[in-house]
Amino acid sequence: MGMQPRSSHILSLTFAVVFGVFLAPAPAVAQDEARLAGQLISTSASVQPGDHVVIFGGRVSLDLMEAVAIEAQKAGGMVDMMLNTDRVARSFWTEVPGDYVKQVPTYWEPWLNTVDVWIGLPTIENPEATFGDVSPERFALGAESNQFFTDKLNSTPLRGVAVTFPTEADARQNGLDFATYSRMQWAAINADYSEISAHGSALAELLEGADEVHITSPTGTDMRFSVGGRTVFVDDGIVTPEEAESKLFLERWTTLPGGQVFASVEEKSAIGRVMNTDTRCMFEPMTGVQFEVRDGQLHEFTAERNAACFEEAVAPFDENATRMGSFSIGLNPHLEVIEEDGADYRPADAAGMVWISFGDNQLLGGKNETTGGYAFPIVSATVTVDGTVIVQDGRLVN
């Protein structure tokens, strides 16, 4: 599968991504862990007495796992801690026989029905070393397992939050110095989520039932599609009591840092072209990307650099993996796109940042039944919804 925005539940919700397997590693955060643990338990996930709370992380986040577990217990939660490591994760994708990778973990079904809260913390210390040379064909072997979780999540009571922290490895991957990257990420984690929620709710109201969403960019991108009757979601860092009772898993799930409004699209309504966008594929830059979209289907893909990576990423899947699936608009004012001086950073949560996704959109209420997919950033986009401009040149309007 291709590289996608950090909050990948918006675009391609596999079990591994949702529950933290591919989240970025965590640095030492001792001075902040108690405060953040309290925020996660009391605000983001609103743990109640008697809740069954699972805290999933790795050796890199063990101290924070302990802090979150302590806060959860003090709130009356009944806690289980689960651990993953780089070595075990890599072995699964590189050493386990294919027939075993294909196994569907049905034993999770009754267990998921007893879990109330899932806190997904970083698990993998070096994602590029762990997964960078794993072929798309190997990842595709897990499609049936991923589909099992996609089919089950809406029917569970599960609510929760996934957390990503700034690390030196992430800063290097994005071409940023760590001090700059860390300040920005921590500011985004500590954002005013009530303000983000209000802005997201206003945008969601405009997008619900939209006949035409029109996206353009200075590089020549020109895309149109319909939202129609699809649900519009807002990720605002908090799962409210009302959201916790929702029948839709994505209304019970949030991220830190957070801040996006997103929805699936009426797949065959998408038409237009994407011109000269840059992104990454399997940890390497993919630049000068161009393609056409007709009746929702991606055609005539080209790239100046690393085009073969995209072709390899979607090859193991059917045509639904290259059918328009969803889009997102960032809301977090503390994140920004940085592409100068070697930087390669386009966070999906950045206020006014637009991503479009092809492929799996089932948990968003879409009809693309696949576990494959790919997403592309549209930098400095202008977005018009039924004639009303909501994003102008990469900035939120109002």
BELTARA-V136219 format. One record per helix or strand of 3 or more residues. SS is the DSSP state (H for helix, E for strand). FROM is the first residue (numbers start at 1). LEN is the number of residues. If there is no record, write none. Layout:
# BELTARA-V136219
SS;FROM;LEN
SS;FROM;LEN
This chain:
# BELTARA-V136219
H;8;3
H;15;4
H;30;15
E;52;7
H;59;16
E;78;7
H;86;9
H;98;4
H;108;5
E;117;4
H;127;5
H;136;5
H;143;11
E;159;5
H;168;6
H;178;12
H;193;15
E;213;4
E;222;4
E;232;4
H;241;4
H;249;3
E;253;4
E;260;5
H;267;3
E;271;11
E;284;11
E;297;6
H;307;9
H;319;4
E;323;8
E;354;6
H;362;3
E;373;6
E;382;4
E;388;5
